[in-house]
């Protein structure tokens, strides 16, 4: 029986390698920025930095620069510059010091921005678990922040929510399984069918699929997820967002539109928007936690950026 199982797994993995091979030669986009003996991949799009702030993007759990490829495409069409990157150990970036908590991630981000030549202040865009990193970065670097667009973004206070605690255990376990699966190659046959759940343009989709089957990417992502409570504690210690920063909060409407649009005031994801002097909220009908970033629903993120730009002091 064990031999039979081993044969089936071997055939499964071999089939996966064949599927990946059909994709042909592949080169990731962007540049590699040295942040002190190691490099992070940076993907910037749109016109050169000018009077309009650049949108700096932070991906969620298991995410990388490619997650924002559709939104970057849309922002570029509007003449807005944006930058996304792969965190250390993710995508095509070199590994970084451990543990991979928010403190380590934000320290890398500070070095990347300094070495990139990109000028702030920035509009910070964070998806999902990246809400912890945007909070810590903003607290440590208020001079680098012009406003925020938070997409399905968690807040550090959510860690105390019983629902979050109930979700976190299974999610951490699933993340560990995903790390093992990618490391041994059993995710390879899912390269075409599950690698891109966002709905990205061709280059971004290819990058997302490559990351999906990467063992190193999955292991780093799993560590980040396991450190969610620690990262939340670190972000909690940071000052809250400055009320003068315009904030757009965007969530996927999973059939709860009425509650999200106003009858659901206790949604913690809305806290930054409600605390801002200029805040807006959108529940995107039909979108999911991932597709809200894609070509079909990504216009909501553009609307969020446009709101922030319109409500800057010189907007």
Residue pairs with C-beta under 8 A, 6 or more apart in sequence:
9 186
12 186
12 189
13 184
13 185
13 186
13 188
13 189
15 188
15 189
16 185
16 186
16 187
16 188
16 189
16 190
16 191
16 213
17 185
17 188
19 188
19 189
19 191
19 192
20 188
20 191
20 213
23 191
23 206
23 209
26 206
26 210
28 41
28 91
28 92
28 207
28 210
29 43
29 65
29 203
29 207
30 41
30 42
30 43
30 44
30 65
30 85
30 92
31 41
31 42
31 43
32 39
32 40
32 41
32 42
32 92
33 39
33 40
33 41
33 42
33 112
33 115
33 116
34 115
35 108
35 111
35 112
35 115
36 111
38 88
38 94
38 95
38 96
39 93
39 94
40 85
40 86
40 87
40 88
40 93
40 94
40 108
40 112
41 65
41 85
41 86
41 91
41 92
41 93
42 65
42 83
42 84
42 85
42 112
42 116
43 65
43 69
43 72
43 83
43 84
43 85
44 54
44 81
44 82
44 83
44 84
44 116
44 118
45 72
45 73
45 75
45 76
45 81
45 82
45 83
46 54
46 72
46 75
46 76
46 79
46 80
46 81
46 82
47 79
47 81
48 81
49 81
49 118
49 119
50 81
52 79
52 80
52 81
52 309
53 120
53 121
53 122
53 123
53 146
53 147
53 309
53 312
54 81
54 82
54 83
54 118
54 119
54 120
54 122
54 123
55 75
55 80
55 81
55 82
55 83
55 122
55 123
55 124
55 125
55 149
55 305
56 82
56 83
56 84
56 113
56 118
56 120
56 122
56 123
56 124
56 125
57 65
57 67
57 68
57 71
57 72
57 82
57 83
57 84
57 85
57 125
57 126
57 127
58 109
58 124
58 125
58 126
58 127
58 130
58 133
58 134
58 137
59 65
59 67
59 68
59 84
59 87
59 127
59 128
59 130
60 67
60 126
60 127
60 128
60 129
60 130
60 152
60 153
61 128
61 129
61 175
61 221
61 224
61 225
62 175
62 178
62 211
62 217
62 218
62 221
62 225
63 90
63 127
63 128
63 130
64 86
64 87
64 90
64 91
64 207
64 208
64 211
64 217
65 84
65 85
65 86
65 91
65 207
66 84
66 91
66 200
66 203
66 204
66 205
66 207
66 208
66 211
67 84
67 127
67 198
67 200
67 204
67 208
67 293
68 82
68 84
68 125
68 127
68 204
68 293
69 84
69 200
69 201
69 203
69 204
69 205
69 207
69 208
70 198
70 199
70 200
70 201
70 204
70 293
70 294
70 295
70 298
71 82
71 125
71 293
71 298
71 301
71 302
72 82
72 84
73 201
73 295
74 298
74 299
74 301
74 302
75 81
75 82
75 302
75 305
76 82
78 302
78 306
80 305
80 309
82 125
83 116
83 118
85 93
85 109
85 112
86 92
86 93
87 93
87 96
87 100
87 105
87 108
87 220
87 224
88 94
88 95
88 96
88 97
88 100
88 104
88 105
88 108
88 220
89 95
89 96
89 100
89 216
89 217
89 219
89 220
90 211
90 217
90 220
90 221
91 207
91 211
91 214
91 217
95 216
95 220
96 104
96 108
97 104
98 104
98 223
99 223
99 227
99 230
100 220
100 223
100 224
100 227
101 224
101 227
101 230
101 231
101 234
102 132
102 133
102 136
102 227
102 230
102 231
102 232
102 234
102 235
103 136
103 231
103 234
105 133
105 224
105 231
106 133
106 136
106 137
106 140
109 133
109 137
110 137
110 140
110 141
113 120
113 122
113 144
120 141
120 143
120 144
120 145
120 146
121 143
121 144
121 145
121 146
122 144
122 145
122 146
123 146
123 147
123 148
123 149
123 305
123 308
123 309
124 134
124 137
124 138
124 145
124 147
124 148
124 149
125 148
125 149
125 150
125 151
125 301
125 304
125 305
126 133
126 134
126 148
126 149
126 150
126 151
126 153
127 151
127 152
127 153
127 293
128 151
128 152
128 153
128 154
128 289
129 154
129 224
129 225
129 228
129 231
130 153
131 150
131 153
131 154
131 155
131 156
131 269
132 154
132 156
132 228
132 231
132 232
132 234
132 235
133 231
133 235
134 148
134 150
134 153
135 155
135 156
135 235
135 238
135 241
136 231
136 234
136 235
136 238
137 144
137 145
138 144
138 145
138 148
138 238
138 241
138 242
138 245
139 235
139 237
139 238
139 239
139 240
140 238
142 239
142 242
145 242
145 245
146 245
146 308
146 312
147 245
147 246
147 247
147 248
147 308
147 309
147 311
147 312
148 241
148 245
148 246
148 247
148 248
148 272
148 308
149 247
149 248
149 250
149 301
149 304
149 305
149 308
150 247
150 248
150 249
150 250
150 269
150 272
150 273
151 250
151 251
151 292
151 293
151 300
151 301
151 304
152 250
152 251
152 252
152 269
152 289
152 292
153 249
153 269
154 164
154 232
154 269
155 268
155 269
155 271
155 272
156 231
156 232
156 233
156 234
156 235
156 236
156 238
157 236
157 268
157 271
158 164
158 232
158 268
158 269
159 165
159 168
159 228
159 229
159 232
159 233
159 236
161 268
168 228
168 229
171 225
172 222
172 225
172 226
172 228
175 221
175 222
175 225
175 226
176 222
176 226
178 187
178 218
178 221
178 222
179 215
179 218
179 219
179 221
179 222
181 187
181 218
182 212
182 213
182 214
182 215
182 217
182 218
182 219
183 215
183 218
183 219
184 215
185 213
185 215
187 194
187 212
187 213
187 218
188 213
190 212
190 213
191 209
191 212
191 213
192 209
194 212
195 205
195 208
195 209
195 210
195 211
195 212
195 213
196 204
196 205
196 208
196 209
196 212
197 288
197 290
197 291
198 204
198 205
198 208
198 290
198 291
198 293
198 294
199 291
199 294
199 295
199 296
199 297
200 208
200 294
200 295
201 295
211 217
224 231
240 275
241 247
241 272
241 275
241 276
243 275
243 276
243 277
244 277
244 313
245 276
246 276
246 277
246 278
246 279
246 307
246 308
246 310
246 311
246 312
247 272
247 273
247 275
247 276
247 278
247 279
247 280
247 308
248 273
248 279
248 280
248 281
248 282
248 303
248 304
248 305
248 307
248 308
249 269
249 270
249 272
249 273
249 279
249 280
249 281
249 282
249 304
250 281
250 282
250 284
250 292
250 300
250 301
250 304
251 260
251 267
251 269
251 281
251 282
251 283
251 284
251 292
252 283
252 284
252 287
252 288
252 289
252 291
252 292
252 297
253 260
253 283
253 284
253 285
253 286
253 287
254 288
256 264
256 283
257 283
257 285
260 267
260 281
260 283
261 281
261 283
270 281
272 279
273 279
273 280
273 281
278 307
278 311
280 304
280 307
282 300
282 303
282 304
284 292
284 297
284 300
286 296
286 297
287 296
287 297
287 300
291 297
292 298
292 300
292 301
293 301
309 315
